[in-house]
Amino acid sequence: MQNDKKHLAGKFNNMVTTSAIGILIASFIVGFGGGWLAYYTAPHIASNSSFLQSSKINSNVEENDNAENSTLSGIEERIIETVDNSLPAVVSVIATKDLPIIENYSPFGDLFPGFQIPQQRGTEERQVSAGTGFVAANNLIVTNRHVVADTEANYTVITSEGKKLEAEILTRDPVEDLAIISVPDLNIEPLALGDSENIKRGQLAITIGNALGEFENSISLGIISGLSRTLTASSGFESEVLREVIQTDAAINPGNSGGPLLNANGEVIGVNVARAARADNIGFAIPINRIKNTLQQIEQTGNAKYPFLGIRYILINPEIQRLNNLPFDYGALVVRGDSPGEIAVVPGSSADKAGIVENDILLEINGEKITQDNPLGNIINQYEVGEEVSLKIYHKGDTEDITVTLGERP
């Protein structure tokens, strides 16, 4: 019995030993296989993980790019639509004159061929200037006064389609560098006029014009760079002070004068007038609100009337006050000109009827101060012919208020 127990115990121990060895061998095989499998597949898993991560990043980039492209495309489409809608109403304004044809000839023929004398042989019509204008009302075109300043020239407008039409100058504004042209049967939809009082620095600005007098329908894009600028502009023959004008970095080249300055909605907010000669991308436009009254008059009556006070004056500043020992450093001093015919007060004018005389100082009109930045002409131009205004003046040592009825400029 005891031997049988020993035999069973030995057999059991052999079985345990064999099982343990088998488990160890199996564990080794599984561990080795798992390690080999991990070693083999890890790079592929990492690679696929990088690919998935890269795909996710690329997907995000593509989404961002698409969003950005969509935004830019929207802006571009809006600008293109504005330009397409506005182009038909922008015209080139061409001035021509009959000029002499000069030829040189030798009175001695072949004897002295080098001796030449200029001689006129008839005349021919030639272009003398070119600018831009835009249709602002039915058959009416707005441009700059300096574009149509030559009263002896003939004027033609050329549409965006190349059609040439004879033009008549209806009015040249005596204060602003603005003019209005009439072209019968123009049949072009006018541009919408915006409100120049509501424009903001930084908003989009578009110019269209006859750049350099030879590149019709030229488009420039920029922003409103500044407001209420005052500068002296010169055409080479004369100069004038432009006050309270709009500054833009949209290109305003020679030939662009008189063209529209548009906002992104295609509304005219200014009339292009000048550029800074010693800088790039500094241009100026007259606010569109300043031509609206004249346009309305012409539409209603066929002509424009400009208010007239009837005095010759200089604007006072601290230096003029000091030199002339004046009691005020602002206002308009009534003075005569250098020539005998340049009198201080026009006889029979509104000023004459109100008792204004030489050396009086006009200080305010309807409570608005007359200054270098807010000159008399600009203030008067806000009113209508026949309208009564209140003037504060310095007259013979006393300050007094008088009422004046504005006349019509001759």
C-alpha positions in Angstrom: 0.0 0.0 0.0 2.7 2.3 1.0 4.7 1.5 -2.2 1.5 2.3 -4.2 1.3 5.7 -2.6 5.0 6.3 -3.4 4.4 5.3 -7.0 1.3 7.6 -7.3 3.2 10.5 -5.7 6.1 10.1 -8.1 3.8 9.9 -11.1 2.0 13.0 -9.9 5.3 14.9 -9.5 6.3 13.9 -13.0 3.0 15.2 -14.4 3.5 18.6 -12.6 7.0 18.9 -13.9 5.9 18.1 -17.4 3.0 20.6 -17.3 5.2 23.3 -15.9 7.8 22.8 -18.7 4.9 22.8 -21.3 3.6 26.1 -19.9 7.0 27.7 -20.0 7.5 26.6 -23.6 4.1 27.8 -24.6 4.7 31.2 -22.8 8.0 31.5 -24.6 6.4 30.8 -28.0 3.5 33.2 -27.4 5.8 36.0 -26.0 8.3 35.5 -28.9 5.5 35.6 -31.4 3.8 38.6 -29.9 7.1 40.5 -29.8 7.9 39.6 -33.4 4.4 40.6 -34.4 4.7 44.0 -32.6 8.2 44.6 -34.1 6.9 43.9 -37.6 3.6 45.8 -37.4 4.7 48.8 -35.2 6.2 50.9 -38.1 3.2 50.3 -40.2 0.8 51.3 -37.4 2.9 54.4 -36.7 3.0 55.2 -40.4 -0.7 54.8 -40.7 -1.2 56.9 -37.5 1.0 59.7 -39.0 -1.0 59.4 -42.2 -4.3 59.7 -40.4 -3.0 62.6 -38.3 -1.6 64.3 -41.5 -4.8 63.7 -43.3 -6.7 65.4 -40.4 -4.3 68.3 -40.5 -4.4 68.6 -44.3 -8.2 68.4 -44.1 -8.2 71.3 -41.6 -5.8 73.3 -43.8 -8.0 72.7 -46.9 -11.1 73.7 -44.9 -9.3 76.9 -43.8 -8.0 77.6 -47.3 -11.5 77.0 -48.8 -13.0 79.4 -46.2 -10.3 82.0 -47.0 -10.7 81.7 -50.7 -14.4 81.9 -50.3 -14.1 85.2 -48.4 -11.7 86.7 -50.9 -13.8 85.5 -53.8 -16.8 87.3 -52.2 -15.0 90.6 -52.0 -13.7 90.2 -55.5 -17.1 89.4 -56.9 -18.6 92.4 -55.2 -15.9 94.7 -56.6 -16.3 93.2 -60.1 -20.0 93.7 -59.9 -19.6 97.3 -58.8 -17.2 98.0 -61.7 -19.3 96.3 -64.3 -22.4 98.2 -63.2 -20.6 101.5 -63.1 -18.5 101.5 -66.2 -21.2 102.4 -68.7 -21.8 105.7 -66.9 -18.2 106.8 -66.9 -17.0 108.8 -69.9 -13.9 110.4 -71.3 -14.1 114.2 -71.7 -12.0 115.4 -74.7 -11.2 119.1 -75.5 -10.2 120.0 -79.1 -9.3 123.3 -80.7 -8.5 124.5 -84.2 -4.7 125.1 -84.0 -2.5 126.5 -86.7 -0.4 124.2 -88.9 3.1 125.6 -88.9 5.6 124.6 -91.6 9.1 125.8 -92.2 10.2 126.9 -95.7 13.2 128.5 -97.3 12.5 131.8 -99.1 15.7 131.4 -101.0 15.0 127.8 -102.2 18.1 125.7 -102.8 20.4 128.7 -102.6 20.2 128.8 -98.8 18.4 125.6 -97.9 19.5 125.9 -94.2 17.7 129.2 -93.8 14.1 128.3 -92.7 11.2 130.6 -91.8 8.1 129.3 -90.0 4.8 129.8 -91.9 1.2 129.0 -91.1 -0.5 126.8 -93.6 -4.1 126.6 -92.4 -5.5 125.1 -89.2 -6.4 121.6 -88.0 -8.5 120.4 -85.0 -6.3 118.8 -82.4 -6.8 117.4 -78.9 -5.6 119.8 -76.3 -6.7 118.0 -73.1 -8.5 115.0 -71.7 -10.2 114.1 -68.5 -13.1 112.0 -67.1 -16.7 112.5 -66.2 -19.7 110.5 -65.1 -23.4 110.5 -65.7 -25.0 111.8 -62.5 -28.5 112.6 -63.8 -30.5 112.3 -67.0 -28.2 113.5 -69.9 -26.1 115.3 -67.3 -22.4 114.6 -66.7 -20.3 115.8 -63.7 -16.6 116.6 -64.1 -14.0 119.0 -62.8 -14.0 122.7 -63.8 -10.4 122.5 -64.8 -11.2 119.7 -67.2 -13.5 122.1 -69.2 -11.8 125.4 -68.3 -11.0 126.4 -71.8 -14.0 128.4 -73.0 -12.7 128.4 -76.6 -12.4 124.7 -76.9 -14.9 122.2 -78.3 -15.8 119.3 -76.0 -16.6 115.7 -76.9 -17.5 112.8 -74.5 -16.5 109.2 -75.4 -18.6 106.5 -73.8 -17.3 103.2 -72.5 -18.4 101.7 -75.8 -16.4 104.1 -77.8 -19.3 106.3 -79.0 -18.4 110.0 -79.5 -21.0 112.6 -78.6 -20.8 116.4 -78.7 -21.1 118.1 -75.3 -22.2 121.5 -74.0 -20.8 123.0 -70.8 -23.8 124.1 -68.8 -22.0 125.4 -65.7 -18.6 125.9 -64.2 -18.8 126.3 -60.4 -17.1 129.5 -59.4 -16.1 128.2 -55.9 -15.7 124.4 -56.3 -13.6 122.7 -59.0 -16.8 121.2 -60.5 -18.7 121.5 -63.7 -21.7 120.0 -65.4 -21.9 118.9 -69.0 -25.1 118.3 -71.1 -25.2 115.6 -73.7 -28.6 115.3 -75.4 -30.0 111.8 -75.9 -27.2 110.2 -73.9 -29.5 107.4 -72.7 -27.1 106.1 -70.0 -28.3 105.1 -66.6 -26.9 107.6 -64.0 -24.7 106.4 -61.2 -26.3 106.5 -57.7 -25.0 109.4 -55.6 -24.0 108.4 -52.0 -23.8 110.6 -48.9 -20.2 111.9 -48.5 -21.1 112.9 -44.9 -21.2 109.3 -43.9 -18.0 107.9 -45.3 -15.4 106.4 -42.9 -11.6 106.1 -43.0 -10.6 102.6 -44.0 -13.6 101.8 -46.2 -13.1 100.6 -49.7 -12.8 103.1 -52.5 -12.8 102.6 -56.3 -11.8 105.0 -59.0 -12.6 104.8 -62.7 -11.1 107.1 -65.3 -9.3 108.0 -68.4 -5.8 107.5 -67.0 -3.1 109.7 -68.6 -5.7 110.7 -71.1 -5.1 107.5 -73.1 -6.2 104.5 -71.0 -9.9 104.6 -70.9 -11.9 102.7 -68.2 -8.9 102.3 -66.0 -9.9 100.9 -62.5 -8.0 101.5 -59.3 -8.9 100.1 -55.8 -7.9 101.4 -52.4 -9.4 102.8 -49.2 -10.4 106.1 -47.8 -7.1 107.3 -46.3 -8.3 110.6 -44.7 -11.1 113.2 -44.5 -11.4 117.0 -44.4 -8.0 117.6 -46.1 -7.0 121.1 -47.3 -4.4 121.6 -50.0 -3.3 123.8 -52.8 -3.6 122.3 -56.2 -1.9 123.6 -59.3 -2.5 122.8 -63.0 0.8 124.5 -64.0 -1.0 127.7 -65.1 -3.1 128.5 -62.0 -3.6 127.2 -58.5 -6.5 127.0 -56.1 -7.1 125.9 -52.6 -9.1 122.7 -52.2 -10.8 122.5 -48.8 -12.4 119.6 -46.9 -11.6 117.1 -49.6 -11.4 113.3 -49.3 -8.0 111.5 -49.4 -7.6 108.1 -50.9 -4.8 105.7 -51.9 -6.7 104.5 -55.0 -4.7 105.8 -57.9 -5.8 109.2 -59.3 -3.5 109.8 -62.3 -3.6 112.7 -64.8 -6.7 112.1 -66.9 -8.6 110.7 -63.9 -9.8 114.2 -63.0 -13.6 114.5 -62.9 -14.1 110.7 -62.6 -16.1 109.1 -59.8 -14.8 107.9 -56.4 -17.1 105.0 -55.6 -17.8 103.0 -52.5 -18.2 99.2 -52.5 -22.0 99.6 -53.3 -21.2 101.5 -56.5 -22.4 104.9 -55.0 -20.5 108.0 -56.0 -19.0 109.6 -52.8 -16.5 112.0 -54.5 -15.3 113.6 -57.7 -11.6 112.9 -58.3 -9.7 116.1 -58.5 -6.0 116.0 -57.7 -3.0 113.9 -56.6 0.1 114.7 -54.5 3.0 115.3 -56.9 5.8 114.2 -54.6 4.2 111.0 -53.3 2.7 107.8 -54.4 -0.9 106.8 -53.8 -2.1 110.1 -52.3 -5.1 111.3 -54.2 -8.0 113.6 -53.4 -11.7 113.9 -54.3 -14.3 116.6 -53.8 -17.2 115.3 -51.6 -20.2 114.5 -53.8 -22.7 116.4 -51.6 -21.2 119.6 -52.9 -22.6 119.1 -56.5 -26.1 117.9 -55.5 -27.7 121.3 -55.2 -26.4 122.4 -58.6 -27.6 119.2 -60.2 -31.1 119.6 -58.6 -31.3 123.2 -59.9 -30.4 122.2 -63.5 -32.9 119.3 -63.5 -35.7 121.5 -62.3 -34.9 124.8 -64.2 -32.4 124.0 -66.8 -29.7 126.2 -65.3 -27.8 126.8 -62.1 -27.7 129.9 -60.0 -24.9 130.6 -57.6 -25.4 132.9 -54.5 -23.4 136.2 -54.6 -22.5 138.7 -51.9 -20.5 141.1 -54.0 -17.3 141.8 -52.1 -13.6 141.4 -52.6 -11.8 140.1 -49.5 -8.9 138.4 -48.0 -9.1 135.8 -45.2 -7.6 136.9 -41.9 -5.1 134.8 -40.0 -2.9 135.7 -37.0 -0.1 137.0 -39.4 -2.5 139.3 -41.3 -4.0 140.4 -38.0 -0.5 141.4 -36.8 0.5 143.2 -40.0 -2.7 145.2 -40.3 -3.3 145.7 -36.5 -6.8 144.1 -36.7 -9.0 143.3 -33.8 -9.7 139.7 -34.9 -7.5 136.8 -36.1 -10.3 135.3 -38.2 -13.0 136.6 -40.7 -13.0 138.2 -44.2 -11.5 141.6 -44.5 -13.1 143.6 -47.3 -10.4 145.1 -49.5 -9.9 146.5 -53.0 -7.6 144.8 -55.5 -4.3 146.0 -56.9 -5.8 147.2 -60.2 -8.0 150.3 -60.4 -11.1 148.4 -61.5 -10.9 145.9 -58.6 -13.2 147.6 -56.2 -13.9 146.3 -52.7 -17.7 146.2 -52.9 -19.7 145.7 -56.2 -22.2 148.5 -56.7 -25.8 147.3 -56.4 -24.8 144.0 -54.9 -26.2 142.4 -51.7 -23.3 143.7 -49.7 -23.6 147.2 -51.1 -27.4 147.3 -50.3 -26.6 146.1 -46.7 -24.1 148.9 -46.1 -20.9 146.9 -46.2 -17.9 149.0 -47.1 -14.2 148.6 -47.5 -12.2 147.6 -44.4 -15.2 146.0 -42.8 -14.6 142.5 -41.4 -17.2 139.7 -41.9 -17.0 137.5 -38.9 -19.9 135.0 -39.1 -22.7 133.9 -41.3 -25.7 132.5 -39.5 -23.5 131.8 -36.5 -20.8 130.0 -38.5 -17.3 131.5 -38.2 -15.4 132.5 -41.3 -11.9 131.1 -41.1 -9.0 129.9 -43.2 -10.4 126.4 -43.0 -14.0 127.5 -43.4 -13.8 130.3 -46.0 -16.6 132.8 -46.9 -17.2 131.3 -50.4 -17.8 127.8 -49.0 -20.3 129.1 -46.5 -22.2 131.2 -48.9 -22.3 128.3 -51.4 -24.5 126.4 -48.9 -27.4 128.8 -49.5 -29.8 129.6 -52.3 -30.1 132.8 -54.4 -32.6 135.0 -52.7 -32.1 133.5 -49.3 -31.7 135.8 -46.3 -28.7 135.2 -44.0 -27.5 136.9 -40.8 -24.0 138.4 -40.9 -22.0 139.4 -37.9 -19.6 142.2 -39.1 -17.0 144.6 -37.6 -18.1 147.9 -39.1 -16.3 151.2 -38.3 -15.1 150.1 -34.9 -18.3 148.3 -33.7 -19.5 144.7 -34.0 -23.1 144.4 -35.3 -25.5 141.9 -36.8 -27.1 142.6 -40.2 -29.5 140.7 -42.5 -28.5 140.3 -46.2 -30.5 138.8 -49.1 -28.1 136.9 -51.3 -28.0 137.9 -54.9 -27.1 135.9 -58.0 -23.6 135.6 -59.3 -23.3 137.5 -62.7 
